[in-house]
Amino acid sequence: MKKEIVICLGSSCFSRGNKQTVQIIKEYLKTNQLEDQVYFHGNHCYGNCENGPILTIDGKEYQNISPDNIRYLLDKLFNTD
């Protein structure tokens, strides 16, 4: 079963870093040959902008995601650290 990663593409999250985070996740999945194991897509506003940028992984919400901490989260998720 594929993992599902959903990134908020609402204007607040997008302007506060999710634009770069999208590219980092795509690169991470490709580099670690995980593209076939993950359904990665965007969604619009989660209505929790003050805690954004927001990302959900298999339904669990992660807040304050940034280009600086996304690799750490993905390493933990996929045990690649």
N, C-alpha and C positions, 0 to 999 in steps of 0.2 A: 504494500500500500504506500502510495506517495505521501510525502510530507507536504503540507500546504503552507506556504509563506505568502502573506498578504501585506502589502505595504500601502500606507495611506498616501494618496495622491491629492488630497485636499490642499488648497492653496497655502494654508498655514504650515502644515508639515512639509510640503514640497519646498517652500521657500526657506525653511529652517534646516534643510539638510537632506531630506529624502530624495531630492534630485540626484545628489552624489551617491547616496546609499543604494539606490536602484542599480547604478552601474557597478558598485562594489559587490553587491550580491550576485549579479550576473557573472562578473569576473570570477568570483569565488566558486560558484557552482561549476563553471566551465573548467577552471584550473584543477578542481578536485574531482572532476568527472562525476558530478552529482546531478546534472541536468535531467537525466531520465528518472531520478528518484524524487524530484521536487516539482510541485505545481506552484510556480511563482507568478503572482499577478498583483495588480493594483486594485485599490478600492477607493471610493471617495469618502469623505469625512466620517470619522467615528464619533464625532461630537464631543471629543475630549481634547480639544486643541491645546488647552493650557498645559497638558502633560505630554505633548507631542515633541518631536515626531513619534508616530505610532506605527507599530508593526505587530502582526499576529502570526503565530506559528502554531499550526494545528489547533486553532481556536484560543490559544493563550495570548493575552495582550502584553506587549512589552512597550514601555514608555521611555521617552527621552532617548530614543535611538539616534545615533550620530555616526558619521563616517569613522569616528575614532573608536567607537565601541562595538560596531556591528561584526567585525571579524572575530572578536572574542566570543560573542554570542553564538555565531555560526560554528566556531571551533568546539564550543561546549555542546551544541546541538548534534553535531556530526562526529564528535569525539576525534577530531583531527589534530588536536593540540599536542 
